[in-house]
Amino acid sequence: MSREQLHEAEDEAGGMLTTLRRMVLYTLRRGAALLITVTVGVYLTIVIANMGGHVDEIRKAQIRERVGARLMADEQVQSMSAAERRELMERHVEIESRRQGLDRPFVVRSFLYLRNAMTLNLGRAENLTSDSGSRRVRLILLERLPATLLLFAPAQMLVFFVSIFAALYLSRRYGSWLDRLVVTLTPTSTAPAWFYGIFLILIFARLLGVLPFGGMVATPPPEDTLPYVLSVAKHMILPVGAMFIGGIFISVYYWRTFFLIHAREDYVEMARAKGLSSGQIERRYILRPTLPTILTSFALSVITLWMGSIVLEIVFRWPGLGRMLFKAIGMFDTPVIVGSVVIYAYLLAATVFVLDVVYAIIDPRVRAGQKEGGR
Amino acid sequence: MRTDRLLELFLPMIVILALVAIPNRAAGEHTGAWVDEVVISEEEDESRAVDRLRAGKLDLYGTGVTDRDIYDRVREADELQFEMSYGNTVELTFNPVGPTFGDGGELNPFSVPEIREAMNWLVDREHIASEIYEGLAVPRYLPIKTVFPDYARLAGTVSRLEVRYQHDPRKAEKVIEEQMRELGANLQDGQWHYEGEPVELTFLIRLDDERREVGDYVANKLEDVGFEVLRDYRTAEEASAIWIGSDPERGKWHLYTGAWVDTVVSRDEGTIFNSFFTPRGRPDMLWQSYEPAEEFDEIADRLGRRDYETLEERRELMSEALELAMRDSVRIWLVDQRAIWPRRADIEVAADLAGGVSGSWLWPLTLRVKDKTGGQIQIGVPGILTEPWNPVAGSNWIFDTMAMRATADFATLPDPFTGLRWPQRVDKAEVEVREGLPVTKTHDWVELDFTPSIEVPGDAWIGWDHQQQRFITVDEEYPDGLEARTRTVIHYDDDLFERKWHDGSGLSLADGLVAFILSFERADEDSPLYDEADAASFESFLRDFRGIRITEEDPLAVEVYSDQIQKDAEMIAAGRAGYLFPSFGTSAAPWHMLAIGMRAEEDEELAFSKGKADQLEVEHTSYISGPSLKILDGYREECAEDHYVPFEDAVEEYVDNDEVRARYENLSEWREEMGHYWVGPGPFYVEEVHTREGVLELQKFEDYTDSSEKWLRFVEPSVPEIDVGAENRRVPIGERIEFEIEIMDEDNPYPADDIESVRYLVFDGEDRLVIQGDAEHVEDNRWRVILEGEATGELEPGSNQLRVAVTSLKVAIPAFETYRFISVP
């Protein structure tokens, strides 16, 4: 190997090392930033869910109210002397307060919640139980996850893929009646899916009586697998339909606009001038360069599955995470609220982190650690 | 033809006919539940529930609906009907601290009893009931509920006070003005001022139901009489932190739109004065600020302790207490709310007057499609399987307990219309009460006697020794002897021990004994089953408990000594009948089912109560679903291998080895077949548990052999209907007049034996009570009121009212009818 070659190799190795070092530093910085963001976000959730500690007062009062009402209805307690009754009530209040952790100040508890959350030790719920009767937050969330995924995954996938292909189709037919129709209908997406859900229930369940009012399966649930699956599918039609109607037009409009912008790039015009077919242009010159954006959007929409949808699940009596979270908020069950949020936060952070790293590696336009310009 | 040849020919025919005839006769005596299956599923939305009812997807909605629009929709739908209950009461709670609050010196007008009393005249309860609740409520003026027995028993006082506290805004304004001036306030431009500042009232208004409108209405009325009102709308949680959680001295609120719920018909409302008007009611700061008048305080205390010797004395005390409570008015009552329980028109069910369907104990025994047997009935409820099910300290959510009751059986059951207890597994009861205690009886299944003193026999059990695993006798605990206020002998049914648990095991005395001992163990700090929350409650039981002994084993007879008394002997007997019956509040469990949970708790793998589960950081025991089941599987195997019998030394004489093996085998098969461990003796068993879908399937238990007709008489309440008439509506003053009263039950004459009392009250033109008394029974369903010349001589010329109040033994709701007549000179 000549000296020049050696220098070149050394330079190349040095360059790779520098790039690697930059990548590692970048990764660490991004990781640290995301960790801090998640920590702050989770702690804020803890503080907000507890109204800065005011919830303790509410819960203490609720305990007193419940214990008092229970004892007032007890014949044997009624025949006690006032002092005995008072002592009994105070004991019950103390036991229940201790059970709910209210014997420790909120500030102390808030950091315990945070520590548990960050270490993914989801612990025990304070009031809620899982569907099967467990107090473990992990089970409370996991038992509801399949139902949420079952409903939201098909709906979101349907909206996502239909809108991508419809958008591509419309981007080729800019200004056509169909394109104008989609643009006209786009504002309908400002109404949430549950809004359409109510109308769909009114039409298909109440008036026509052809589809169920809600729930996940017929009552009682069919014993055999096939009828059960068919029953679940029937119960999914309206909520999936509501989500589809609620999301499709804005999604198509968004992607159609996105593709239209890309379709006017010089290299697309060049391809067109070269006489390539529409399909080839779409695949090679529009879809391929926009793939990272599509993937990012897809990844983020997959994460949102985790949270479900509170109102939609309530409207359709769907036993998913959203309804459970609503219940947890109503009952001030901090471990469940925090458990739900921290998993979402970690999923989001992990996705963003992975996408950042992947971008840094594959996208020539992204120059990790580059001093000039950067991202 | 020879006789034996004839027999040969006809015998097969006779046998066939007999075989055909026997099932036919059996079919005539339908036993157990009327329906084959009940499916309970979640339906949170009331409006959608009605849609599903109309569409035939539901048969019954198991929660009380108070929304007027939904009520209208149900009434308009031909295919729907409803039951009605009267559980909720709405009131105004006042902050009585003052005249000024601690910190800022802000004036609190409600510190003055006269101003609080004047609020009774300021608000128009009729308006609230008819306009805000649109008929789904009845005006309530007094602390006693309008549909409970005391209301009818005190008809005279009730009528007098209701007339006295009729809506009279001018009177209210006058009283308020006088009292405000005495407080040093003055009226400037129609606005009350105190020390130069407008008097502002902070009104805590609940915004989650009709109380929002009630609050606005009352706030408007207060503004009309010169107060500035700050309307502080709050949810239940936010409001409780203020009205019950804060010191009333801090003046965070002046008045609050409160509400209370009764889930059962209360037979004795004598304790309400203590509970709602004196510091003895609750240790909360608000209650500690109550300062009832000395006389009122004393009467409330006496009524609370049942310190009276006769029912007449009680009636007088109650009347006085009602008057004084109205003068005190730390809270004023507004309406008794009605709730409807929608169902399809062809469904029949016994609903409780207070607790509706979900609070009814008879629903599993009466639910059916009218005049039909079998089939499936679907019930919707806002939530099911909310918390783990275990009989000892499991879920107490109302819809869970509703379902649990269908799987259980009880020694006695409450009458849904009167609250009195009827025997279910009891043949009869003898109640002996110390002389001078005000106890009475209504039904024949109870014998009531009075005696100068009751000595507890030395061999009666009064406690449990955890270390030695044996009962402690009265002789050991009280060598000098022990007396009790009551002695009750419960004679259980002859066939009690022929009855079956769902898993096929036979019910035995050991089941009741284990349940009984378990309650002592859970209150004993040395026991691994100790539970501090339970211990606190158990103390109140021990306080009155004076001993128990088994006097006969089969048929079972148990003698119970206790200091706890109730007004009705039936209630005393019912309470004692549960001591050795294997039921736990709303469920029942055999000893082998309890055993596996007890072993799991002893090893700190599971815990019966939520509190202990949290303390040990283990699962709250569930016999029906979840991770508990696998743990219980292990303990079931262990118990079967060890032939484990809980508290063996104490119960061994009632259990034999074969039975132990058979019971665990039955339980194992049950688990395999049903997938859970929930075993009861009730008319239904749990067939399927769908936790994710929120669906519970209950199947008819064929070995539940009671006649299905047994409780059917409680499907429809027999509220008396009164018709009053007289020959002439014009009565010359000083002359005799007769009024005829006819009492009907819809189209049929009301049986005279079921009528408790027919009282009459005569009010003059100024609504003053002039004459009162009991009507005279003529024949069958006819009564007569005779006002002699001396009585009519007390009337002034003008319009008068004869008010007739009828109380029935069959239903707590009293019936009233008013007849107007004119007295002329």
Interface residues (C-beta under 8 A of the other chain):
Chain A: H54 E57 I58 K60 A61 Q62 R64 E65 G68 A69 L71 M72 A73 D74 E75 Q76 V77 Q78 S79 M80 A82 E84 R85 R86 L88 M89 E90 R91 H92 I95 E96 R99 R124 T129 S130 D131 S132 G133 S134 R135 R136 L139 E143 A147 I201 A205 R206 G209 P212 F213 G214 G215 M216 V217 T219 P220 P221 I314 R317 P319 F332
Chain B: V39 S41 E42 E43 E44 D45 R48 D51 R52 A55 K57 E237 E238 S240 A241 I242 I244 G245 W260 T263 T271 N274 S275 P279 R280 G281 R282 P283 D284 G304 R305 R306 Q378 L385 T386 E387 P388 W389 E532 A533 A536 S537 E539 S540 F541 R543 D544 Q564 Q566 G575 K610 G611 A613 D614 Q615 E617 E619 H620 S622 I624 S625 G626 P627 S628 E688 H690 T691 R692 E693 G694 V695 E697
